Amino acid sequence: MIFIANFIYLLSTVLTFAIFGRVLMSWISPRGGDSVSNFLFNITEPLLAPVRRVLPRTGLFDLSPMIVLIVLQIVLPRLLRILV
C-alpha cells in the first residue's frame, strides 16, 4: 500500500508542476508551437479537457487548470489517508 500511496503522491506532484508549466508556457509562447508546450499539452490535456467541457465559458480565461489543481490538493490528501 505504501508503494501505491507514494506513486499517487509522485504522480500528483508531476501533474501539478506540468499544469503550472503549461500555464506559464501559455504566457510565454501562446501559439504553443515549441516542443515544451507540446509535451505539457499532451500530459495535461487528458485532465483539463473534461473539466473545460463542464465549466461555462468565461471569455479569454481558462479556469480548468485552477479547478484541477484545487481538486488535486483537496482529493489527494484524503485519498492517501484512506490508502495508508
N, C-alpha and C positions, 0 to 999 in steps of 0.2 A: 504494500500500500504506500509506503514511503516513496518508492520509485515513481509511482503514478502521480503522487502529490507534487514531487519535485519536477516532474515533466510538465504538469499543468502549469505550475508556477513559472517555469522557464519559458514555456510557450506563450503565456500571457505577457511576460516581460518583453519578449521579442516582438509580439504583436503591438504592444504599447509603443515601443520605440519605432516600429515600422509605420504606425499611424502618425506619430509625431513627425517622422521623416517625410511622409507623404504630404502632410500639411505644409511643412517648410518648403519642400520642393515645389509645391503648387504656387508659392510666392516667388521663388527664385526662378523657376522655369515653368511658367504657366502652360505652355503648349505640351510639355511632357515628352519631348522627342528624344531625350537622352536615356542612357541605359539605366541609370539610378532610378529615374522616375518610372520607367517601365517595370523594373524589378519591384519597387514598392507598390506599384499599382497591382501587379499580379499577386502579391502577398496579401494586400489589404482588401481588395475588391470583393472577395467572397464574404467578408464580414460587413462591409459598408453597403453593398448593393441592396440586400434585403431591408436594411434599416431605411435606406433612401427611398425605397418603394412605399414604405408605410408612412413616413413623415410627409406633412404637407409642404408644398413649395414655399420657400422663403426668399425668393428673388435670387440674388447672387450668392447668398451664403448657404454652404452645405453644412448642416448641423449633424450629419451622420457620424463623423469622426468623434465628436464630443459625446454623442449618445453611446457609441460603442465603448469609449474609454470609461464612461461612468458605469456602464454595465459590467465591464471587466473589473473595475475597482470595487463594486458592490457585491457582485455574484461570486467572484473568485475566492475571496476570503471565507465566505460561508461554505462554498463547495469544498475547500481544502479542510475546513474544520470537520466536515462530515466524513471525509476520506481518512483523516488521521486520527 
